[in-house]
């Protein structure tokens, strides 16, 4: 994308076409190369355009809305399949919920890119294999079924990241995908809150005229609309890159030092509490869940911070967060290693061990590059590369846990 912008600086129509094809990727690439091209009049005009306050939201094209309505309709239909065909909710929803949400977002991403079977082939094949495999797993399974239900959505989401953009180089695309998560979460939360308020008003208005619609409304309206919330949020964020782009960095700036301080206090408190993840299984599970959240916050905060080189003290908080997360993850990794040696191999222990090992290695590289970046010994691109290089590895591990573990452990 950066080379295309440079080559078409004096071609207004081509620049506009590039922007419309993928506004988020265009803005990201333009901001990175602007110091090189700021002497050009067209570059100055585009800089003002991209950074001007957008007073009205973009609602996309008619084609976009037709696609959204079709995808939302399909998701609503699949949400009602258990009642239409007398399928157990406990069987159907844990196995299939991710297939209503993630593929629809992937289809939307793909619709914004030049069509290519070569690019779409692998995600489609893995989607079909996942849907067939997970629905044919024996109903009596416990551990491996739960692990598959957890890891298949992660695998599908990382595959969707490959469809996010084809107009940028691989690193730029992955960084843009990470940054997209912050805006998506903010917009999803806003839509969900608005939807909850609307639902409460609707139910209570009908209650005033003695028409109790709670059961009908929750079963058919709410259940059918839930998968469309992330899809609508994706559409709004992609069409309006500046709509919540100032909120995500603000959240990152606020929570990075708070979480770093919390981890430091937790480490000290753990030494005095007598609790440890080596002998307390519940403690280890919660500990790992918190670490995954911290890892996600670190990647999100770092990707948001790298938008602006003038980050001041924020870069030191990021480094502190990376170091503390690395230490905590080392404790968790040693604890699960101890449990593997002491109590033997189980699907859960092996899955947690593999995930912790990957996060531990990833944290090492991210922390190392953050340290070098803080002291001017690494470039911004080196830091971004350390954040994104493990995304395919996470996808591979998710595939192993989803498809190989049930076979190795004989569908336990």
Secondary structure, 3 states (H helix, E strand, C coil): CHHHHHHCCCCHHHHHHHHHHCHHHHHHHHHHHHHHHCCCHHHHHHHHHHHCCCCCCCCCCHHHHHHHHHHHHHHHHHHHHHHHCCCCHHHHHHHHHHHHHHHHHHHHHHHCCCCCHHHHHHHHHHHHHHHHHHHCCCCCCCHHHHHHHHHHHHHHHHHHHCCCCCCCCHHHHHHHHHHHHHHHHHHHHHHHHHHHHHHHHHHHHHHHCCCCCHHHHHHHHHHHHHHHHHHHHHHHHHHCCCCCHHHHHHHHHHHHHHHHHHHHHHHHHHHHHCCCCCCCHHHHHHHHHHHHHHHHHHHHHHHHHCCCCCCCCHHHHHHHHHHHHHHHHHHHHHHHHHHHHHHCCCHHHHHHHHHHHHHHHHHHHHHHHHHHHHCCCCCHHHHHHHHHCCHHHHHHHHHHHHHHHHHHCCCC
